[in-house]
Amino acid sequence: MDHRPALRDHPVVVVSIFGTIVASGAFEIVPASTTPVMADQLGASATEVNWLVSVMLGVAVVASLPSGALVDRFGAPRSFVLATATLLVGGVVSWQFTRQGAYWPVFWSRLLAGVGFVLVWNTGLTVVGQFRNAATATGLFTAGGPIGFAVGHLTGPTIVAEYGAASVFLAYPLFMLPALAGVLLAWDEELAGGGTGELPSLADVGGVARNHSVLLVCTLGFVAYSLYLFINSWVPTYLTEELSLSLAQSGALTAMFPLLGAASRASGGVVTDRLFDGRTRPVVLASLFVSGVAVAGIALSSTYLVVAAFLFVGGYFVQLSLGLFYSVVPTVVADADVTTAVALLSSVGLFGAFSAPLVAGEVIRATGSYAAAFGYALALTVAGFVLAVPYFHD
């Protein structure tokens, strides 16, 4: 008999944890959706404003493993408190210095907030990974990231118009408070989530890093996140420059990616649990195969409707297995190493997200061809599929 807790028995905790990732995701992305106003307010270029987004992603790569150690030491409730406090401090400092038009203090405060962001991510994954239907739970949780992006894109400009550019840096961290209250008030002893009282040793971390199953899942996470950010960052420019679409047309196509990501990440867990009785292999292989076809289709097509179809299909399948990876790693390591393994997966996956746009940009600059960049993305997909076929099993 499976004695792990069920999702339906802890609705307040589950909804509250989902709220933390939505709020932190909106806080991360909102400078991108308010770039012109933010640039004027801070006396910065559009590129410098975009770095206010990138710096949170970059620091998350480095801070992921240490944040996992914090969850192991202090447990999920205390880690959520620390993450919320960090995001609030980063938000208040960003709010204050944005009002003063001081770019660099805002930059450094966003870097601090990035630590809170990855701590929310790893703490939430540690908690939802313990549930009986872990694939569904992690799928729903990881869907909170793109939903947060969509919330930031949709509400950020309105908040700025009503209350000024600085206000967005204060608004979203404040939304963390009711979510944190829900976690703390509804938490009970049935729920686990770190809190062993000990920090993992270097030997423990090394053991997880040498685990072949963990390394495989991390590699596939790197591929999936790389594809996701490659499509989001370079496809709009490709559509405009190579297919002569207007900015409005290319923007309309690519704007659906966060919402498609929310649907696919959530449904990946449901499909795994309901259709394949918890077996993740069919979903992972389908995700990689169709993603490769979609990448090739976008690169080879020149008709608007055909490209749009491949974009929508690819947008769904690229992210279909992202949530599943976080449900797999707890099953291939000892209970004491779960948070470390989750943190390692986050770090490697986020490095793929951080590096893919940069690598693709250098490939395009060196070759003068988008075909080479799509070739890079396709090669990643093929490599992931080749690795997954013989070694990824349930």
C-alpha positions as a Markdown table, in Angstrom:
| # | Residue | x | y | z |
|---|---|---|---|---|
| 1 | Met | 0.0 | 0.0 | 0.0 |
| 2 | Asp | 1.3 | 3.4 | -1.0 |
| 3 | His | 1.5 | 5.5 | 2.2 |
| 4 | Arg | 2.6 | 8.8 | 0.5 |
| 5 | Pro | 0.2 | 11.7 | 0.9 |
| 6 | Ala | -2.4 | 12.4 | -1.8 |
| 7 | Leu | -2.9 | 15.8 | -3.5 |
| 8 | Arg | -6.6 | 15.9 | -2.6 |
| 9 | Asp | -5.8 | 15.7 | 1.1 |
| 10 | His | -3.8 | 18.9 | 1.1 |
| 11 | Pro | -5.5 | 21.4 | -1.2 |
| 12 | Val | -4.5 | 24.5 | 0.6 |
| 13 | Val | -0.8 | 23.6 | 0.7 |
| 14 | Val | -0.8 | 22.6 | -3.0 |
| 15 | Val | -2.6 | 25.8 | -4.1 |
| 16 | Ser | -0.4 | 28.0 | -1.9 |
| 17 | Ile | 2.8 | 26.4 | -3.3 |
| 18 | Phe | 1.5 | 26.9 | -6.8 |
| 19 | Gly | 0.9 | 30.6 | -5.9 |
| 20 | Thr | 4.5 | 31.0 | -4.8 |
| 21 | Ile | 5.9 | 29.9 | -8.1 |
| 22 | Val | 3.4 | 32.0 | -10.1 |
| 23 | Ala | 4.2 | 35.2 | -8.1 |
| 24 | Ser | 8.0 | 34.6 | -8.3 |
| 25 | Gly | 7.7 | 33.9 | -12.1 |
| 26 | Ala | 5.8 | 37.1 | -12.7 |
| 27 | Phe | 8.4 | 39.0 | -10.7 |
| 28 | Glu | 11.2 | 37.5 | -12.8 |
| 29 | Ile | 9.8 | 38.3 | -16.2 |
| 30 | Val | 8.0 | 41.6 | -15.7 |
| 31 | Pro | 10.9 | 43.9 | -16.8 |
| 32 | Ala | 10.7 | 42.3 | -20.2 |
| 33 | Ser | 7.1 | 43.3 | -20.6 |
| 34 | Thr | 7.7 | 46.9 | -19.4 |
| 35 | Thr | 11.0 | 47.5 | -21.2 |
| 36 | Pro | 10.3 | 51.0 | -22.7 |
| 37 | Val | 9.0 | 52.5 | -19.5 |
| 38 | Met | 11.7 | 50.8 | -17.4 |
| 39 | Ala | 14.4 | 52.0 | -19.7 |
| 40 | Asp | 13.2 | 55.6 | -19.5 |
| 41 | Gln | 12.9 | 55.4 | -15.7 |
| 42 | Leu | 16.4 | 53.9 | -15.1 |
| 43 | Gly | 18.2 | 55.7 | -17.9 |
| 44 | Ala | 19.2 | 52.4 | -19.4 |
| 45 | Ser | 19.1 | 50.7 | -22.8 |
| 46 | Ala | 16.7 | 47.9 | -23.7 |
| 47 | Thr | 19.6 | 45.4 | -23.4 |
| 48 | Glu | 20.4 | 46.6 | -19.9 |
| 49 | Val | 16.7 | 46.2 | -18.9 |
| 50 | Asn | 16.7 | 42.7 | -20.3 |
| 51 | Trp | 19.6 | 41.9 | -18.1 |
| 52 | Leu | 17.3 | 42.5 | -15.1 |
| 53 | Val | 15.5 | 39.3 | -16.2 |
| 54 | Ser | 18.6 | 37.4 | -17.2 |
| 55 | Val | 20.5 | 38.0 | -13.9 |
| 56 | Met | 17.8 | 36.2 | -12.0 |
| 57 | Leu | 18.1 | 33.2 | -14.3 |
| 58 | Gly | 21.9 | 33.3 | -14.2 |
| 59 | Val | 22.3 | 33.4 | -10.4 |
| 60 | Ala | 19.7 | 30.5 | -10.2 |
| 61 | Val | 22.2 | 28.3 | -12.0 |
| 62 | Val | 24.8 | 28.9 | -9.4 |
| 63 | Ala | 22.5 | 29.0 | -6.3 |
| 64 | Ser | 20.4 | 25.9 | -7.1 |
| 65 | Leu | 22.6 | 23.4 | -5.3 |
| 66 | Pro | 23.2 | 25.6 | -2.2 |
| 67 | Ser | 19.5 | 26.3 | -2.0 |
| 68 | Gly | 18.8 | 22.6 | -2.1 |
| 69 | Ala | 21.2 | 22.2 | 0.9 |
| 70 | Leu | 19.2 | 24.8 | 2.7 |
| 71 | Val | 16.0 | 22.9 | 2.2 |
| 72 | Asp | 17.7 | 19.8 | 3.5 |
| 73 | Arg | 18.9 | 21.7 | 6.6 |
| 74 | Phe | 15.8 | 23.7 | 7.5 |
| 75 | Gly | 12.8 | 22.0 | 5.8 |
| 76 | Ala | 10.2 | 23.3 | 3.5 |
| 77 | Pro | 8.2 | 25.7 | 5.7 |
| 78 | Arg | 11.3 | 27.6 | 6.9 |
| 79 | Ser | 12.7 | 27.5 | 3.4 |
| 80 | Phe | 9.5 | 29.1 | 2.0 |
| 81 | Val | 9.8 | 31.8 | 4.7 |
| 82 | Leu | 13.4 | 32.5 | 3.8 |
| 83 | Ala | 12.6 | 32.6 | 0.0 |
| 84 | Thr | 9.7 | 35.0 | 0.6 |
| 85 | Ala | 11.9 | 37.2 | 2.7 |
| 86 | Thr | 14.6 | 37.2 | 0.1 |
| 87 | Leu | 12.2 | 38.1 | -2.7 |
| 88 | Leu | 10.6 | 40.8 | -0.6 |
| 89 | Val | 14.0 | 42.4 | 0.3 |
| 90 | Gly | 15.0 | 42.3 | -3.4 |
| 91 | Gly | 11.6 | 43.7 | -4.4 |
| 92 | Val | 11.7 | 46.6 | -1.9 |
| 93 | Val | 15.2 | 47.5 | -2.8 |
| 94 | Ser | 14.4 | 47.4 | -6.5 |
| 95 | Trp | 11.3 | 49.5 | -6.0 |
| 96 | Gln | 13.2 | 52.1 | -4.0 |
| 97 | Phe | 16.1 | 52.5 | -6.4 |
| 98 | Thr | 13.9 | 52.4 | -9.5 |
| 99 | Arg | 12.0 | 55.4 | -8.1 |
| 100 | Gln | 15.5 | 57.1 | -7.9 |
| 101 | Gly | 16.4 | 56.0 | -11.4 |
| 102 | Ala | 19.5 | 54.1 | -10.2 |
| 103 | Tyr | 20.1 | 51.1 | -12.5 |
| 104 | Trp | 23.0 | 49.2 | -10.8 |
| 105 | Pro | 21.4 | 49.0 | -7.3 |
| 106 | Val | 18.3 | 47.5 | -9.1 |
| 107 | Phe | 20.5 | 45.1 | -10.9 |
| 108 | Trp | 22.2 | 43.8 | -7.7 |
| 109 | Ser | 18.9 | 43.6 | -5.9 |
| 110 | Arg | 17.5 | 41.5 | -8.7 |
| 111 | Leu | 20.5 | 39.2 | -8.3 |
| 112 | Leu | 19.6 | 38.8 | -4.7 |
| 113 | Ala | 16.0 | 38.1 | -5.6 |
| 114 | Gly | 17.2 | 35.3 | -8.0 |
| 115 | Val | 18.4 | 33.4 | -4.9 |
| 116 | Gly | 14.9 | 33.6 | -3.5 |
| 117 | Phe | 13.4 | 32.5 | -6.8 |
| 118 | Val | 15.5 | 29.3 | -7.1 |
| 119 | Leu | 14.8 | 28.6 | -3.4 |
| 120 | Val | 11.0 | 28.7 | -4.1 |
| 121 | Trp | 11.5 | 26.4 | -7.0 |
| 122 | Asn | 13.6 | 23.8 | -5.3 |
| 123 | Thr | 11.5 | 23.9 | -2.1 |
| 124 | Gly | 8.2 | 23.5 | -4.0 |
| 125 | Leu | 9.6 | 20.6 | -6.1 |
| 126 | Thr | 10.8 | 18.9 | -2.9 |
| 127 | Val | 7.3 | 19.1 | -1.4 |
| 128 | Val | 5.2 | 18.1 | -4.5 |
| 129 | Gly | 7.6 | 15.3 | -5.4 |
| 130 | Gln | 6.5 | 13.4 | -2.2 |
| 131 | Phe | 2.8 | 13.0 | -3.3 |
| 132 | Arg | 1.4 | 9.7 | -4.4 |
| 133 | Asn | 0.6 | 11.0 | -7.9 |
| 134 | Ala | 4.0 | 12.8 | -8.2 |
| 135 | Ala | 3.9 | 13.2 | -12.0 |
| 136 | Thr | 0.7 | 15.1 | -11.8 |
| 137 | Ala | 1.9 | 17.1 | -8.8 |
| 138 | Thr | 5.2 | 18.1 | -10.4 |
| 139 | Gly | 3.5 | 18.8 | -13.7 |
| 140 | Leu | 1.1 | 21.2 | -12.1 |
| 141 | Phe | 3.8 | 22.9 | -10.1 |
| 142 | Thr | 6.2 | 23.4 | -13.0 |
| 143 | Ala | 3.2 | 24.9 | -15.0 |
| 144 | Gly | 3.3 | 27.7 | -12.5 |
| 145 | Gly | 6.5 | 29.1 | -14.1 |
| 146 | Pro | 5.0 | 29.9 | -17.5 |
| 147 | Ile | 1.7 | 31.0 | -15.9 |
| 148 | Gly | 3.7 | 33.4 | -13.9 |
| 149 | Phe | 5.4 | 34.7 | -17.0 |
| 150 | Ala | 2.0 | 35.2 | -18.6 |
| 151 | Val | 0.7 | 37.0 | -15.5 |
| 152 | Gly | 3.7 | 39.3 | -15.6 |
| 153 | His | 3.3 | 40.0 | -19.3 |
| 154 | Leu | -0.4 | 40.7 | -19.0 |
| 155 | Thr | -0.5 | 42.7 | -15.7 |
| 156 | Gly | 2.8 | 44.4 | -15.7 |
| 157 | Pro | 2.0 | 47.1 | -18.2 |
| 158 | Thr | -1.3 | 47.9 | -16.4 |
| 159 | Ile | 0.4 | 48.1 | -13.0 |
| 160 | Val | 3.1 | 50.4 | -14.5 |
| 161 | Ala | 0.5 | 52.6 | -16.1 |
| 162 | Glu | -1.5 | 53.0 | -12.9 |
| 163 | Tyr | 1.3 | 53.2 | -10.3 |
| 164 | Gly | 4.6 | 53.9 | -12.1 |
| 165 | Ala | 7.5 | 51.8 | -13.3 |
| 166 | Ala | 8.8 | 51.0 | -9.8 |
| 167 | Ser | 5.6 | 49.5 | -8.6 |
| 168 | Val | 6.0 | 46.1 | -10.4 |
| 169 | Phe | 9.0 | 45.3 | -8.3 |
| 170 | Leu | 6.9 | 45.6 | -5.1 |
| 171 | Ala | 3.6 | 44.1 | -6.3 |
| 172 | Tyr | 4.6 | 40.5 | -7.1 |
| 173 | Pro | 6.7 | 39.8 | -4.0 |
| 174 | Leu | 3.7 | 41.0 | -1.9 |
| 175 | Phe | 1.6 | 38.3 | -3.5 |
| 176 | Met | 4.0 | 35.8 | -1.9 |
| 177 | Leu | 2.7 | 36.7 | 1.5 |
| 178 | Pro | -0.8 | 35.1 | 1.3 |
| 179 | Ala | 0.7 | 32.1 | -0.5 |
| 180 | Leu | 3.3 | 31.7 | 2.4 |
| 181 | Ala | 0.5 | 32.0 | 4.9 |
| 182 | Gly | -1.4 | 29.2 | 3.3 |
| 183 | Val | 1.7 | 26.9 | 3.4 |
| 184 | Leu | 2.4 | 27.6 | 7.0 |
| 185 | Leu | -1.2 | 27.4 | 8.3 |
| 186 | Ala | -2.1 | 24.3 | 6.4 |
| 187 | Trp | 1.1 | 22.3 | 6.9 |
| 188 | Asp | 0.8 | 19.1 | 8.9 |
| 189 | Glu | 3.1 | 16.3 | 10.1 |
| 190 | Glu | 2.1 | 14.0 | 7.2 |
| 191 | Leu | 4.0 | 16.2 | 4.8 |
| 192 | Ala | 7.8 | 15.9 | 4.4 |
| 193 | Gly | 10.2 | 18.3 | 2.7 |
| 194 | Gly | 13.7 | 18.3 | 3.9 |
| 195 | Gly | 14.4 | 19.4 | 7.5 |
| 196 | Thr | 16.9 | 16.6 | 8.3 |
| 197 | Gly | 18.8 | 19.1 | 10.4 |
| 198 | Glu | 22.0 | 18.3 | 8.5 |
| 199 | Leu | 23.7 | 19.8 | 5.4 |
| 200 | Pro | 24.6 | 17.3 | 2.7 |
| 201 | Ser | 28.3 | 16.6 | 2.6 |
| 202 | Leu | 30.4 | 17.0 | -0.5 |
| 203 | Ala | 30.5 | 13.2 | -0.7 |
| 204 | Asp | 26.7 | 13.1 | -0.7 |
| 205 | Val | 26.6 | 15.7 | -3.5 |
| 206 | Gly | 29.3 | 13.9 | -5.4 |
| 207 | Gly | 27.4 | 10.6 | -5.1 |
| 208 | Val | 24.3 | 12.2 | -6.6 |
| 209 | Ala | 26.3 | 13.8 | -9.3 |
| 210 | Arg | 27.8 | 10.4 | -10.2 |
| 211 | Asn | 24.4 | 8.6 | -10.3 |
| 212 | His | 23.9 | 7.6 | -14.0 |
| 213 | Ser | 20.1 | 7.9 | -13.8 |
| 214 | Val | 20.3 | 11.4 | -12.3 |
| 215 | Leu | 22.8 | 12.5 | -14.9 |
| 216 | Leu | 20.6 | 11.2 | -17.7 |
| 217 | Val | 17.6 | 13.1 | -16.4 |
| 218 | Cys | 19.7 | 16.2 | -16.0 |
| 219 | Thr | 20.9 | 15.9 | -19.5 |
| 220 | Leu | 17.4 | 15.6 | -20.8 |
| 221 | Gly | 16.4 | 18.6 | -18.7 |
| 222 | Phe | 19.2 | 20.6 | -20.3 |
| 223 | Val | 17.9 | 19.7 | -23.7 |
| 224 | Ala | 14.3 | 20.6 | -23.0 |
| 225 | Tyr | 15.1 | 23.9 | -21.4 |
| 226 | Ser | 17.6 | 24.8 | -24.2 |
| 227 | Leu | 14.9 | 24.1 | -26.8 |
| 228 | Tyr | 12.3 | 26.2 | -24.9 |
| 229 | Leu | 14.6 | 29.2 | -24.6 |
| 230 | Phe | 15.9 | 28.9 | -28.1 |
| 231 | Ile | 12.4 | 29.0 | -29.6 |
| 232 | Asn | 11.4 | 31.9 | -27.4 |
| 233 | Ser | 14.4 | 34.0 | -28.0 |
| 234 | Trp | 15.3 | 33.5 | -31.7 |
| 235 | Val | 12.1 | 32.4 | -33.5 |
| 236 | Pro | 10.5 | 35.8 | -33.4 |
| 237 | Thr | 13.5 | 37.4 | -35.1 |
| 238 | Tyr | 13.7 | 34.5 | -37.5 |
| 239 | Leu | 10.0 | 35.0 | -38.5 |
| 240 | Thr | 10.6 | 38.7 | -39.0 |
| 241 | Glu | 13.9 | 38.6 | -40.9 |
| 242 | Glu | 13.6 | 35.3 | -42.9 |
| 243 | Leu | 9.9 | 35.0 | -43.5 |
| 244 | Ser | 9.1 | 38.7 | -43.7 |
| 245 | Leu | 6.3 | 38.6 | -41.1 |
| 246 | Ser | 5.4 | 41.8 | -39.3 |
| 247 | Leu | 6.3 | 42.3 | -35.7 |
| 248 | Ala | 2.7 | 41.9 | -34.8 |
| 249 | Gln | 2.4 | 38.5 | -36.6 |
| 250 | Ser | 5.6 | 37.1 | -35.1 |
| 251 | Gly | 4.7 | 38.4 | -31.7 |
| 252 | Ala | 1.2 | 36.9 | -31.8 |
| 253 | Leu | 2.7 | 33.5 | -32.6 |
| 254 | Thr | 5.4 | 33.4 | -30.0 |
| 255 | Ala | 3.3 | 35.0 | -27.2 |
| 256 | Met | 1.4 | 31.7 | -26.9 |
| 257 | Phe | 4.4 | 29.9 | -25.7 |
| 258 | Pro | 4.0 | 30.6 | -21.9 |
| 259 | Leu | 0.4 | 29.4 | -22.0 |
| 260 | Leu | 1.2 | 26.4 | -24.1 |
| 261 | Gly | 3.9 | 25.6 | -21.6 |
| 262 | Ala | 1.5 | 25.7 | -18.7 |
| 263 | Ala | -0.9 | 23.4 | -20.5 |
| 264 | Ser | 1.8 | 20.9 | -21.6 |
| 265 | Arg | 3.7 | 20.8 | -18.3 |
| 266 | Ala | 0.5 | 20.1 | -16.4 |
| 267 | Ser | -0.9 | 17.6 | -18.9 |
| 268 | Gly | 2.4 | 15.7 | -19.1 |
| 269 | Gly | 1.9 | 14.5 | -15.5 |
| 270 | Val | -1.8 | 13.7 | -16.0 |
| 271 | Val | -1.1 | 11.8 | -19.2 |
| 272 | Thr | 1.6 | 9.8 | -17.5 |
| 273 | Asp | -0.5 | 8.9 | -14.4 |
| 274 | Arg | -3.8 | 8.3 | -16.2 |
| 275 | Leu | -2.8 | 6.8 | -19.6 |
| 276 | Phe | 0.5 | 5.1 | -18.8 |
| 277 | Asp | 0.0 | 4.2 | -15.2 |
| 278 | Gly | 2.9 | 6.4 | -14.0 |
| 279 | Arg | 5.3 | 5.2 | -16.7 |
| 280 | Thr | 7.2 | 8.3 | -17.9 |
| 281 | Arg | 9.2 | 6.7 | -20.8 |
| 282 | Pro | 6.5 | 7.0 | -23.5 |
| 283 | Val | 5.8 | 10.7 | -22.7 |
| 284 | Val | 9.5 | 11.6 | -22.7 |
| 285 | Leu | 10.2 | 9.8 | -26.0 |
| 286 | Ala | 7.2 | 11.4 | -27.6 |
| 287 | Ser | 8.2 | 14.8 | -26.4 |
| 288 | Leu | 11.7 | 14.5 | -27.8 |
| 289 | Phe | 10.6 | 13.0 | -31.1 |
| 290 | Val | 7.9 | 15.5 | -31.9 |
| 291 | Ser | 10.0 | 18.4 | -30.7 |
| 292 | Gly | 12.7 | 17.4 | -33.2 |
| 293 | Val | 10.2 | 17.2 | -36.0 |
| 294 | Ala | 8.8 | 20.6 | -35.0 |
| 295 | Val | 12.2 | 22.2 | -35.0 |
| 296 | Ala | 13.0 | 20.8 | -38.4 |
| 297 | Gly | 9.6 | 21.8 | -39.7 |
| 298 | Ile | 10.0 | 25.4 | -38.6 |
| 299 | Ala | 13.5 | 25.6 | -40.2 |
| 300 | Leu | 12.4 | 24.0 | -43.5 |
| 301 | Ser | 9.0 | 25.7 | -44.0 |
| 302 | Ser | 8.3 | 29.1 | -45.6 |
| 303 | Thr | 4.6 | 29.2 | -45.5 |
| 304 | Tyr | 3.0 | 31.2 | -42.6 |
| 305 | Leu | 0.3 | 28.6 | -41.7 |
| 306 | Val | 2.8 | 25.7 | -41.8 |
| 307 | Val | 5.3 | 27.5 | -39.6 |
| 308 | Ala | 2.5 | 28.4 | -37.2 |
| 309 | Ala | 1.4 | 24.8 | -37.0 |
| 310 | Phe | 4.9 | 23.6 | -36.2 |
| 311 | Leu | 5.3 | 26.4 | -33.6 |
| 312 | Phe | 2.2 | 25.4 | -31.8 |
| 313 | Val | 2.9 | 21.7 | -31.8 |
| 314 | Gly | 6.6 | 22.3 | -30.8 |
| 315 | Gly | 5.6 | 24.7 | -28.1 |
| 316 | Tyr | 3.5 | 22.0 | -26.5 |
| 317 | Phe | 5.8 | 19.0 | -26.9 |
| 318 | Val | 9.0 | 20.8 | -26.1 |
| 319 | Gln | 7.8 | 21.3 | -22.5 |
| 320 | Leu | 5.7 | 18.2 | -22.2 |
| 321 | Ser | 8.2 | 16.2 | -20.1 |
| 322 | Leu | 9.8 | 19.1 | -18.1 |
| 323 | Gly | 7.6 | 18.4 | -15.1 |
| 324 | Leu | 8.1 | 14.6 | -15.4 |
| 325 | Phe | 11.8 | 14.9 | -14.9 |
| 326 | Tyr | 11.3 | 16.3 | -11.4 |
| 327 | Ser | 9.1 | 13.4 | -10.6 |
| 328 | Val | 11.7 | 10.9 | -11.8 |
| 329 | Val | 14.8 | 12.0 | -9.8 |
| 330 | Pro | 13.2 | 11.3 | -6.3 |
| 331 | Thr | 12.7 | 7.7 | -7.4 |
| 332 | Val | 16.4 | 7.0 | -8.3 |
| 333 | Val | 18.1 | 8.4 | -5.2 |
| 334 | Ala | 17.9 | 7.8 | -1.5 |
| 335 | Asp | 15.4 | 9.8 | 0.5 |
| 336 | Ala | 18.1 | 11.9 | 2.1 |
| 337 | Asp | 19.4 | 12.9 | -1.4 |
| 338 | Val | 16.2 | 13.9 | -3.0 |
| 339 | Thr | 16.5 | 17.7 | -2.6 |
| 340 | Thr | 20.2 | 17.6 | -3.8 |
| 341 | Ala | 19.1 | 15.7 | -6.9 |
| 342 | Val | 16.2 | 18.1 | -7.6 |
| 343 | Ala | 18.6 | 21.0 | -7.1 |
| 344 | Leu | 21.1 | 19.5 | -9.5 |
| 345 | Leu | 18.4 | 19.0 | -12.1 |
| 346 | Ser | 17.3 | 22.6 | -11.7 |
| 347 | Ser | 20.9 | 23.9 | -12.0 |
| 348 | Val | 21.6 | 21.9 | -15.2 |
| 349 | Gly | 18.3 | 22.7 | -16.8 |
| 350 | Leu | 18.5 | 26.4 | -16.0 |
| 351 | Phe | 22.0 | 26.4 | -17.5 |
| 352 | Gly | 20.5 | 25.1 | -20.7 |
| 353 | Ala | 18.0 | 27.9 | -20.6 |
| 354 | Phe | 20.7 | 30.5 | -20.0 |
| 355 | Ser | 23.2 | 29.2 | -22.5 |
| 356 | Ala | 21.0 | 28.2 | -25.5 |
| 357 | Pro | 20.1 | 31.8 | -26.7 |
| 358 | Leu | 23.8 | 32.8 | -26.3 |
| 359 | Val | 25.1 | 29.7 | -28.3 |
| 360 | Ala | 22.5 | 30.2 | -31.0 |
| 361 | Gly | 23.4 | 33.9 | -31.3 |
| 362 | Glu | 27.1 | 33.1 | -31.7 |
| 363 | Val | 26.2 | 30.4 | -34.3 |
| 364 | Ile | 24.1 | 32.9 | -36.3 |
| 365 | Arg | 26.8 | 35.5 | -36.0 |
| 366 | Ala | 29.5 | 33.2 | -37.1 |
| 367 | Thr | 27.6 | 31.6 | -40.0 |
| 368 | Gly | 25.2 | 34.3 | -41.0 |
| 369 | Ser | 22.5 | 31.6 | -41.1 |
| 370 | Tyr | 19.5 | 30.7 | -39.0 |
| 371 | Ala | 19.7 | 27.2 | -40.5 |
| 372 | Ala | 22.9 | 26.5 | -38.5 |
| 373 | Ala | 21.1 | 27.6 | -35.3 |
| 374 | Phe | 18.2 | 25.4 | -36.0 |
| 375 | Gly | 20.7 | 22.6 | -36.7 |
| 376 | Tyr | 22.2 | 23.2 | -33.2 |
| 377 | Ala | 18.7 | 22.9 | -31.6 |
| 378 | Leu | 17.9 | 19.7 | -33.7 |
| 379 | Ala | 21.3 | 18.2 | -32.7 |
| 380 | Leu | 20.4 | 18.7 | -29.0 |
| 381 | Thr | 17.1 | 17.0 | -29.6 |
| 382 | Val | 18.5 | 14.0 | -31.4 |
| 383 | Ala | 21.2 | 13.6 | -28.8 |
| 384 | Gly | 18.6 | 13.6 | -26.1 |
| 385 | Phe | 16.4 | 11.0 | -27.9 |
| 386 | Val | 19.4 | 8.7 | -28.5 |
| 387 | Leu | 20.3 | 8.8 | -24.8 |
| 388 | Ala | 16.7 | 8.3 | -23.7 |
| 389 | Val | 15.8 | 5.3 | -25.9 |
| 390 | Pro | 18.1 | 2.7 | -24.4 |
| 391 | Tyr | 18.6 | 4.1 | -20.9 |
| 392 | Phe | 15.5 | 6.0 | -19.9 |
| 393 | His | 13.2 | 3.4 | -18.3 |
| 394 | Asp | 10.5 | 3.2 | -15.6 |
